[in-house]
Amino acid sequence: RALRWASGRAQARGLRASPRAWTAMPSWVIDRYGSNEVLRFTRDMMFPIIHFPNEVIIKVHAASLNPIDLSMRSGYGATALNMKRDPLKLKTGETEFPITLGRDVSGVVMECGLGVSYFKPGDEVWAAIPPWKQGTLSEFVVASGNEVSFKPKCLSHTEAAALPYVGLTAWSALNQVGGLNQSNCSGKRILILGASGGVGTFAVQLMKAWDAHVTAVCSHDASTLVKKLGADDVIDYKSGNLEEQLKTLPLFDFILDNVGGSTEKWALDLLKKWSGATYVTLVTPFLINMDKLGVADGMLQTGVTVGSKTLKHLLKGVHYRWAFFMPSGPSLDEIAELVDSGKIQPVIDEVFSFSEVPKAFLKLEGGHARGKTVINVISRQ
């Protein structure tokens, strides 16, 4: 009788019973660190839960891979990321596994926390999920509302998934760390080392959108692509001594280094001295130091390294900076405006289906990508 009464009341009020709550979803995970064989497909990954009022659940339509996914698969940065995942060490004895990789997402909002007013279910959005959170190679992902932005209207989900992580990484280096913006870039000479990858292709377009003069360094087979994106000068690093080639050009106001290694030893000599010229590198020893030395000693060593290098180059009349990916919905809002205005376009190397994630990792592992490797989680994007 109670059930009949409750049913009758629900019908009288125009209510309906909720469908069975989701408890699991398909996902690609790793249960240990290693090479490609550690990737595992499961249909039993725990469905994401909203823990905080500002979070949203996104149904993933498309994701993409970045070099950080290869690194995380192998255990790179595990010490720092685990500290971020559990800073108070409340989960004693537990491990971080299973981990879902993938940072980029383009999809549709399915559910919003009580504190979210900017988005609603059904909104098409994109985001870059921080590496200490569960990733996007799954059917659903949870994100903070301040990490999410409305997807550019002119892009499909497949196209949109190629941009958030590399776009925010380049934005961090050029704008937030380097201080470049639309009002101060006109006529500045910008050098981009490693211009044909995901971050490089975005950086070339952003600098041209802001009216800078761009010199791009890449291999000969990528030169056509980079020129098409707007680069004024394209240097083939395989055609001779790169340092000597660049020394024949006028000095630069800004250098973005996506390569690292030996380039740091000579690249800063290409900057204009005592003019505010800046070198920003995305290749830093921060996570490696913490993996090798532990949290405290790793942070100390990192601080000493960046401090000494900054002072050394400042005395020579140039600025030395490190940059990192930073999740930011507001920055994605600005990037979306540039995309919808036609000033930035996604550069996609290859698209894979959700069942082909291991194959996509092998593609990325082979190197020399010309843009992004995208995963269609839902077919026919």
N, C-alpha and C positions, 0 to 999 in steps of 0.2 A: 504494500500500500504506500509505503514511504517513497519507493522508487517511482510508482505511478504518479504520486502527488508532485514529486520533484520534476518529473518529465512534463507534467501538465503545466506547472508554473513556468518552466523554461519556454514552452511553446507559447504560453500566454504572453510572455514578455518579448517574444521574437528572438530568443536566444537559441544557440545550437551548441551541442557538445563539441569540445575541442578534439581535433584528430589526435591519434596516438603520438605522444611526444617522441621526437627523434632522440636516440641515445647513441647512435654510431653512424659513421660516414666513411666512404672510400677515401683513401689517402695514400700517398707515398711517404714512407718513413724510413729512418735508420735506427737500428737497435745497438749499434756500436760504430766506432769510427773506422774508416778504411777507404778502399777504392770502390769502384762501381758495384761490386758484388754485395755491398752492404745495403743497397737500396731494396726496399721490400714494399710490395703493394698489399694493402689490407682493406677490408671493408668494415673493420671493427675499430677504427680510430674513434676515440671519444669525441662526441659532438661538442663544439665550443660552447662555453657558458659565459654569459655576461656577469662579471664579478663587480663591476664598478658602474655607477650611473652614467658615465660619459662614453660607454662602449657601444659598438654596433656589431651585429653579425652580418657578414657579407656572403652571399652565394657567389662563388668564384666561377666566372665564365672563362677567363683566360689568366694565365700567369706567365712568368718568364724566368729564365735562369741568368745568374750573374756569377762572375768569378768567386764571389764570397760563398756561393753555394758549394762550389768545388772545395774551397778551403774548409768550410764547416763540416762537410762530409768526411774530411780527413782529420778533423779534430782541432784545426787551427782556431785559436782564440777561445778554446773551451773554458779555460780558467776564468777569464774576464766575463764571458757570457754566463757561466754558471753563477758567478757572484751577483750579476745583475738579475738573474732569474730568482735567486733566493738569497738576498743580501743579509738576512738575519739568521740564515742556516736553520730554518724551522723544519725542513724536510730531512732530518738526520737519517742517514742510511739509505735514502732514496737516490736514484740517479736521474739524469736529465732525460733519459730515453723513455719512450720513443720520441724522436725529433722529426718534425715535418719541415723540410727545407722549402725554399722558394720565398722571395721577398716581394715581388710585384703582384698586384691583383687588379683586375678590372672586372666588375660584377655589379650585383644588385643588392641593395640593403634589404635584409629579411626581417631584422628585429633591432629595436633601439632601446638603450637604457633610459631610465626615467629622467636623466639629466640631459638628454640629447634633444635639442629643439631644431637644429639646423638641417637634419636629415629625417626622412620618414621611409617606411617600407615601400619598396618599389623604385626608389631613386637609383639611377645608374651612377656609379662612383668608381674612383680609382684610388690606389694608395700604395705606399711602400711600407711593409711591416718591418719593424726593427728586428735584428737578428737574434735577440734574446727571447722573442716570442715565437710561438708555433707558426709555421709558414703557410704558404698559399698553394702548395701542391696537394690540395684536398678539395672536397666539395664545398666546404664552408670555412671561413676564417673569422676570428674576432679581432677588432681593431679599436683603438681609442678614436673618439670622434675628431680629435685635433690632428689625427694622422690621415684623415680621409678628405677627399675633395670630389666635387662633381666631375664626372668624366667629360672630356671635351666632346662637344656635340658632333663634331665632324669626323670622329674616329669610331671604328668598330671596337668591340672589346679586344679582339686580337691585336689590333694596332695600338690601342691604349695601353695594354699590358707591357709593351716594350719600353715605356718611358719613365715610370715613377722613380725607380731606384737610381738609375743612371742620371735622370734629370735632377733629382735632389742632391746627389753626390756632386755633380758639376755645379749646381746652384750654391751649395755649401762652400766649395772651393773658390768660385769666382765672385760671388756676391757677399756671402756672410763672412768669409775669411779674407778674401782678396779685396773687398770693398768696391768692386765694380758694379755699375748699374747703368740704366739707360741714359742718365744725364751726364755721366763722366767718361763714357767709352769712346765717343766720337774721335776718330783719328788716332787712337792709341794703337800701338803695335803689340800684338798678342802672339805668343808662340805656344803651340799646343803639341806636346810630345806624346805620341800614341794617339793619333787623331782618328783612327779608323775603327776603334772599339766603341762600345756603347756610350761611355762617358765622353770620349773624344768627339764622336759625331754630334752629340748633343751640344757640347761646348762650342764647337765650330759654329753651329747654327745660332746659339745664343749670342755669341760675340758679334756675329754679322747682323743679328736683329738689333743689336745695340750700336751698330755703325762703327765697329772697330776694324782695324786691318789685321787679318789673320794669316799667320804662317803655320802650316800644318805639316807635321812629320809623320810619315807612314811608309809602307812599302809600295813599290811601283804598281802592283796589281790593285791597290786600293785608291790610287790617285784620282781616277775618274770619279769615283764616288765622292771623295772629299771635295773635289773641285765643284761637283754638282751641288754640294751643300753650301757652297759659297766661299770657300777658302781662297784667299788672294794669291798666296804662294804655297806650293806643295813641294816638299823635299823628300826624296826617296832615301831612306837611311841605309839602303843596301847598295847605293850607287857610288859610294866612296866614304871617306872619313866624315861622319856626320858633324863633328865639332868644327872641322875645317870648312865644311860647306856653310854652316850657319855663321861663321865668323866673317864671311864675305858680305853678309847682309847688315843693314843698319841695326843698331842696338834696339832692344825691346823694352817696353814698359811693364810687361807682365808675362810670366811663364807658368803654364799649367803642366805639371809633370805626372803623366799616368804610367810612366815606365820605371822610374827609380833606378837602382843599381848605380852603374858608373856615371850616368848622366848628371847626377848631383855634383860630381867633382868638377865639372866644367861649365854646366849650364848657367850658373849664376854670373859667370864672367860675360854673358851675353846681354845682361841688363844695363840700362842707363844708370850710372852712379849718381848718388846724391840728388835723386829726382822723385823719390817715393816709389821707385820700381820694386816689384814684388815677385818672388818665386814661391809657388805653392805646390807641394807634392802630396799626392794621395797614397804614396808608398811609405809607410811608417813602421817602426819596430814596436809599437805600443803593445799589440796583442802577443807578439812573439816574446817580448820581454816578460810579460806576465805568465805565459806558458812555461818559460824556462826558469824564471826566478821566483815565481809566486807573486801574489797580489802586491804585498808591501814593497818588496825589493824591486819588482818589475815596474811599479809606478815611480819609485825613486829613480831608477836607472833611466826611465823614459823622460822624467823631468829634467835630469841632468843633461841628457843628450839634446833635447830641444832647446834648453836654455843656453847651453854652450854654443850650439850652432847659430841660434838667433843673434847672440852677442857678437860672435865671430864675423858674421856677414853684415851686421849693422855697422860695425867699425869700418867695413869696406864700402859703405854707402848704399846697401840694398837690404830689403826685408826678406826674411826667410820664415815660411809658415808651413804648418801641417794642416791638412783638412781631412774630415771624415764625413761619411754619410750621416745626415740628420733628418729624421722623419718630420714632416711638416705639412699639414693640410693647407695652411695659408700660402706656403710657397708653391704647392701644387695648383692652387687657385691662379696664381700669377702665370705659371707655366701653361695652364689650360687656356688662358687668354691668348698667349702667344701662339699656341697650337691652332685655336679656332680662327685666329687672324691670318693663318697661313705662313707664319714666320718660322715655325718649327714643325718638323714632320718626324714620325718614327722611322727608324732604320732597322729593318728586320732581315736577319740573315737566313733563318729557316724556321718553319712552323711544324710542330709535332703534335700528335694527338696525346690524350692523357695516358693511353696505354703504352706510349713510346717514351716515357720519361727517362729510363736508363739510356736509351739511344740518344736522347737529347743531351744528357750529361756527357756521353762519349764525344758528341759533336763539339761541345764546349771545351772539353778536355784537350781536343786536338789543336786548339789555339787558332790564331789568325782569323778570328771572326770578323765579319763585316757588318756590324750592327748586332742585334739581339737574337737570342734563341727563345722562341715563344712556345708555350704549351697551351693548346686549346682544351680546357677542362670540359667544356660543353662544346659539342661539334657544331660546325657551320656558324661561326661567329660573323 
